[in-house]
């Protein structure tokens, strides 16, 4: 008998807090979760497991960041407007992030006034914040709804398409089934091949474009950061297509220093 057991990551929602979102580039409400590592048997775990850490997910953009629960005065058990969460959970947020908020105001006023080093650091940071999601996605085989649908379609083609052909053309040769099997396999293979780009366009590029838009980066600035990340083996530098990112970003006059 084959027994499936091991460790799995277990999440438990703690509540809601206010904090600074580096993708939205301003204070936002967040969902706070405990992250644990628990033993499982056939993927069924009991309890919260050993504490690994905490994470916060932005209500607005959905990006997840590591969290330190000691940062917050308290945790709200239910969602609330930003100002309410600020007063209750992180009343000193603007003092804590004073330098960053001043920088963000400068970016909104004139992003081209930043130094070249500042711009490079801020553009790179946007990629780095989203890099863990890309690493996790491409670390293992992932089956999304399109791949699942293509598998169902492939099975349906192999089973039913020859019957339809036979019903409409009784004199057709019996060898039609392998043809439909091959078509189905090609369909599944195609969906697997494009699933990575589909993930990037759905889950990474929207947040990345949101973070980069205020900086109005040039194509050269983005390519420089992507090449640097690729050199350091960040998958986001390899998997992201610049054309997809540019299509998502607002069209503005490029900024350079």
Secondary structure as the mmCIF struct_conf table of DSSP 4:
data_model
#
loop_
_struct_conf.conf_type_id
_struct_conf.id
_struct_conf.beg_label_comp_id
_struct_conf.beg_label_asym_id
_struct_conf.beg_label_seq_id
_struct_conf.end_label_comp_id
_struct_conf.end_label_asym_id
_struct_conf.end_label_seq_id
STRN STRN1 UNK A 5 UNK A 21
TURN_TY1_P TURN_TY1_P1 UNK A 22 UNK A 25
STRN STRN2 UNK A 26 UNK A 41
TURN_TY1_P TURN_TY1_P2 UNK A 42 UNK A 43
STRN STRN3 UNK A 44 UNK A 45
BEND BEND1 UNK A 47 UNK A 47
STRN STRN4 UNK A 50 UNK A 58
TURN_TY1_P TURN_TY1_P3 UNK A 59 UNK A 61
STRN STRN5 UNK A 64 UNK A 67
HELX_RH_3T_P HELX_RH_3T_P1 UNK A 69 UNK A 71
BEND BEND2 UNK A 73 UNK A 73
STRN STRN6 UNK A 76 UNK A 76
BEND BEND3 UNK A 77 UNK A 78
HELX_RH_AL_P HELX_RH_AL_P1 UNK A 82 UNK A 89
TURN_TY1_P TURN_TY1_P4 UNK A 91 UNK A 92
HELX_RH_AL_P HELX_RH_AL_P2 UNK A 93 UNK A 96
TURN_TY1_P TURN_TY1_P5 UNK A 97 UNK A 97
HELX_RH_AL_P HELX_RH_AL_P3 UNK A 98 UNK A 110
HELX_RH_3T_P HELX_RH_3T_P2 UNK A 111 UNK A 113
BEND BEND4 UNK A 114 UNK A 114
HELX_RH_AL_P HELX_RH_AL_P4 UNK A 116 UNK A 138
TURN_TY1_P TURN_TY1_P6 UNK A 139 UNK A 139
BEND BEND5 UNK A 140 UNK A 140
HELX_RH_AL_P HELX_RH_AL_P5 UNK A 145 UNK A 156
HELX_RH_PI_P HELX_RH_PI_P1 UNK A 157 UNK A 161
HELX_RH_AL_P HELX_RH_AL_P6 UNK A 162 UNK A 168
TURN_TY1_P TURN_TY1_P7 UNK A 170 UNK A 171
BEND BEND6 UNK A 172 UNK A 172
TURN_TY1_P TURN_TY1_P8 UNK A 174 UNK A 175
HELX_RH_AL_P HELX_RH_AL_P7 UNK A 176 UNK A 199
HELX_RH_PI_P HELX_RH_PI_P2 UNK A 200 UNK A 204
HELX_RH_AL_P HELX_RH_AL_P8 UNK A 205 UNK A 213
TURN_TY1_P TURN_TY1_P9 UNK A 214 UNK A 216
HELX_RH_AL_P HELX_RH_AL_P9 UNK A 219 UNK A 231
TURN_TY1_P TURN_TY1_P10 UNK A 232 UNK A 233
HELX_RH_AL_P HELX_RH_AL_P10 UNK A 235 UNK A 239
HELX_RH_AL_P HELX_RH_AL_P11 UNK A 242 UNK A 248
BEND BEND7 UNK A 249 UNK A 249
#
